Amino acid sequence: MTVVWITGGGSGIGRALALAYAQSSCEVVVSGRRMEALLETQRLGGANIHPLRCDVTKNNDLQQAIEWIEENFRRLDVVIANAGYAQSGLLENLSMANWKRQMEVNLFGLVATVQYSLPLLEQSGGQVVLMSSVMAYVRFPKSGAYAASKAAVTAFGETLQLELHHSAVDCTIVHPGFIESEIGQIDANGQYNPTLKDKRPSKLMWKADDAANVMKRAIDKRKSHVTITGHGKIGEWFARHAPRLLLWIQSRFMV
């Protein structure tokens, strides 16, 4: 029996990954703040999916989630720290409250999820999966807070890989490009608002199911890094090898 815990499992990439793992006969715990969304994931995926309300910014919720997993399954093989949202706005206009909320969810919630999971993962020789973003490398106007949080996730993950090197636990860092999700409907306070419009380029958008299948194959192979979407790979390459050219292209054609 393989047990997978996915935070932010009520929509988008998290839901798609949950369905992919459930189809592989894994026991999948999906957590998040919106129970109705988690129940919809369960409806779509069947009896192998177990919804669990959990806010990753609350240590008590994380502790209860781990206790529930241990009580019901006695093991945890994969934790996918996927919960997050995108704070948008010009840097000069973002308040400290905006910044703190972005980091609290995307970084501190992810770190806490890992810390609470590691004891069970060490017992199973399991795997940590961190959902970063191509934005960890490529920036756009109004994306500063989100990009900073995802760059921090990547830095955390690469440090964790070093620290876990001599253990049986592996760490995979995922850098998605534009993937269908509800991230565009999350407001500045991290609350879901279905009336908000997703401003990401629709022509570059990957379907969540397609992205999840690519991610799952990389996770199953216990790869250290995986970048999803062709445009994401191109952007990451330019950011790593030709950052001045990337800045010139963006400033000339995108700003």
C-alpha positions in Angstrom: 0.0 0.0 0.0 1.3 3.4 -1.0 0.0 6.4 0.9 0.1 9.9 -0.6 -0.8 13.2 1.1 -1.5 16.2 -1.2 -2.0 19.6 0.3 -4.2 21.9 -1.8 -5.9 18.8 -3.2 -9.2 20.4 -3.9 -8.5 21.9 -7.3 -6.1 22.4 -10.2 -2.8 20.5 -10.0 -3.5 19.1 -6.6 -6.8 17.5 -7.7 -5.3 16.2 -10.9 -2.4 14.6 -9.0 -4.9 13.0 -6.6 -6.9 11.5 -9.4 -3.7 10.2 -11.0 -2.5 8.5 -7.8 -5.9 7.1 -7.0 -6.0 5.5 -10.5 -2.7 3.8 -9.5 -4.5 2.2 -6.5 -2.7 4.5 -4.0 -4.5 5.7 -0.9 -4.6 9.5 -1.3 -5.2 12.0 1.4 -6.2 15.4 0.0 -6.2 18.4 2.3 -7.2 22.0 2.0 -9.3 24.7 3.6 -12.5 24.2 1.4 -14.1 20.9 2.3 -16.6 21.1 -0.5 -13.8 21.2 -3.0 -12.1 18.2 -1.3 -15.3 16.3 -1.4 -15.6 17.0 -5.1 -12.1 15.5 -5.6 -13.3 12.4 -3.7 -16.4 12.2 -5.8 -14.3 12.2 -9.0 -11.6 9.8 -7.7 -13.6 7.3 -5.6 -13.0 5.5 -2.4 -9.2 5.7 -2.5 -9.4 9.5 -1.9 -9.7 10.8 1.6 -10.6 14.4 2.2 -9.2 16.2 5.2 -9.6 19.8 6.1 -6.2 21.4 6.9 -4.9 24.9 6.7 -1.1 24.6 6.2 -0.6 27.9 8.0 -1.9 26.4 11.2 0.4 24.0 13.0 -2.4 22.4 14.9 -4.1 21.5 11.6 -0.9 19.9 10.3 -0.4 18.0 13.5 -3.9 16.6 13.4 -3.5 15.7 9.7 -0.4 13.7 10.4 -2.0 12.0 13.4 -5.0 11.1 11.2 -2.7 9.6 8.5 -0.7 7.6 11.1 -3.8 6.3 12.8 -5.6 5.2 9.6 -2.7 4.0 7.5 0.4 3.6 9.8 2.6 5.0 7.0 3.2 7.9 4.6 5.1 7.4 1.4 4.8 10.7 -0.5 3.9 14.1 0.6 3.2 16.7 -2.1 3.3 20.2 -0.6 1.2 21.9 -3.2 -1.0 24.4 -1.3 -0.4 27.9 -2.4 -1.7 31.0 -4.1 -0.4 34.0 -6.2 -0.3 37.5 -4.8 -0.4 40.0 -7.6 0.5 43.7 -7.6 3.2 46.3 -8.2 5.9 46.0 -5.6 5.4 49.6 -4.5 1.7 48.9 -3.8 2.0 45.7 -1.9 1.6 46.0 1.9 3.6 44.1 4.4 0.4 42.2 5.2 0.3 41.1 1.5 3.9 39.9 1.7 3.5 38.1 5.0 0.4 36.3 3.8 2.2 35.2 0.6 5.1 33.8 2.5 3.0 32.3 5.2 1.1 30.1 2.8 3.6 29.4 -0.1 6.8 29.1 2.0 6.1 28.7 5.7 3.1 26.4 5.2 5.2 24.3 2.8 8.1 24.1 5.2 5.8 23.1 8.1 4.2 20.4 6.0 7.6 18.9 5.3 8.6 19.1 8.9 5.5 17.4 10.2 5.8 14.7 7.5 9.5 13.8 7.8 9.2 11.3 10.7 6.7 9.1 8.8 8.6 9.5 5.5 11.9 8.4 7.2 10.2 5.2 8.4 8.9 4.4 4.9 11.9 5.7 2.9 9.4 8.0 1.3 9.5 11.2 -0.8 9.0 14.9 -0.4 7.5 16.7 -3.4 7.6 20.5 -3.4 5.5 22.5 -5.8 7.6 25.5 -6.9 7.1 27.3 -10.2 8.9 28.5 -13.3 8.4 31.9 -11.6 11.2 30.8 -9.3 13.5 31.7 -12.3 11.4 34.0 -14.6 9.7 37.2 -13.3 7.0 39.3 -14.7 5.6 42.7 -13.5 3.2 42.4 -10.6 4.6 38.9 -9.8 7.3 39.9 -7.3 5.8 38.5 -4.1 4.7 35.2 -5.8 8.1 34.8 -7.6 10.0 35.5 -4.4 8.0 32.9 -2.5 8.6 30.3 -5.2 12.3 31.1 -5.4 12.5 30.5 -1.7 10.7 27.2 -2.2 13.3 26.1 -4.7 16.1 27.2 -2.4 14.6 25.3 0.5 14.1 22.2 -1.6 17.7 22.2 -2.9 19.0 22.6 0.6 16.7 19.8 1.8 18.1 17.5 -1.0 21.6 18.0 0.4 20.5 17.4 4.0 18.6 14.2 3.0 21.4 12.9 0.7 22.4 10.2 3.1 18.9 9.2 4.2 16.3 7.0 2.5 14.1 10.0 1.8 14.2 11.8 -1.6 13.0 15.3 -2.5 11.6 16.3 -5.9 11.1 20.0 -6.8 8.5 20.7 -9.5 8.5 23.8 -11.5 5.2 24.2 -13.5 4.6 26.7 -16.1 1.0 27.9 -16.9 -1.3 25.1 -15.8 -5.1 25.2 -15.6 -6.1 25.8 -12.0 -8.0 28.2 -9.7 -4.9 30.2 -8.8 -6.3 33.1 -10.8 -9.5 33.1 -8.6 -7.6 33.5 -5.3 -7.7 37.0 -4.0 -5.1 39.1 -2.2 -6.2 37.5 1.1 -5.8 34.0 -0.1 -9.6 33.5 -0.4 -11.3 31.8 -3.4 -13.3 34.2 -5.5 -14.9 32.6 -8.6 -15.7 36.1 -10.1 -12.0 36.9 -10.6 -10.6 36.5 -14.1 -7.5 34.4 -14.7 -5.1 36.8 -16.5 -2.6 34.2 -17.5 -2.1 33.5 -21.2 -4.7 31.0 -22.3 -2.8 29.9 -25.4 0.1 28.7 -23.2 -2.1 26.9 -20.6 -1.6 23.2 -20.1 -4.5 21.0 -18.9 -4.1 20.0 -15.3 -4.5 16.3 -16.1 -1.7 16.4 -18.7 0.6 18.2 -16.3 -0.2 15.8 -13.5 0.7 12.8 -15.6 4.1 14.3 -16.4 4.7 15.2 -12.8 3.7 11.7 -11.5 6.1 10.0 -13.9 8.9 12.3 -12.7 7.9 11.7 -9.0 7.7 8.0 -9.5 11.3 8.1 -10.9 12.3 10.1 -7.8 13.8 12.8 -9.9 15.4 15.8 -8.2 13.9 18.5 -10.5 11.2 18.6 -13.1 10.0 21.5 -15.2 6.6 21.3 -16.8 5.5 22.8 -20.1 7.7 23.7 -23.1 7.4 27.4 -22.4 8.5 26.8 -18.9 11.6 25.0 -20.0 12.5 27.7 -22.4 12.0 30.4 -19.8 14.1 28.5 -17.2 16.9 28.0 -19.7 17.1 31.7 -20.6 17.0 32.6 -16.9 19.9 30.3 -16.1 22.1 30.9 -19.2 21.1 34.2 -20.7 19.5 36.4 -18.0 20.4 39.7 -19.7 18.8 38.6 -23.0 15.7 37.4 -21.2 15.4 40.8 -19.4 15.8 42.6 -22.7 13.1 40.4 -24.4 10.7 40.9 -21.5 11.2 44.7 -21.2 10.8 45.1 -24.9 7.8 42.9 -25.6 6.1 42.1 -22.4 6.1 45.1 -20.1 
